[in-house]
Amino acid sequence: MQDTVEIFCPYCGEPNEIFIDYSGGNPQSYEEDCQICCQPWEVRVELMENQANVTVSKSNE
């Protein structure tokens, strides 16, 4: 199962939509680039009862 979540870039503050892969295990941590300013973020996903708790932070923070 995949879903999308809207998050805000920790660099430019613009909204971005990312995919959450519920089959990817728990917890998940990966790097993704902002769709607007191209800066890298660290994405952390914790899955709880078909809901995703998503946090993003500046990469290397």
ABEGO torsion letter per residue (X at the ends): XBBBBBBBBAAAGBBBBBBBBAAAEOBBBBBBBBAAAGBBBBBBBBBBGGBBBBBBBBBGX
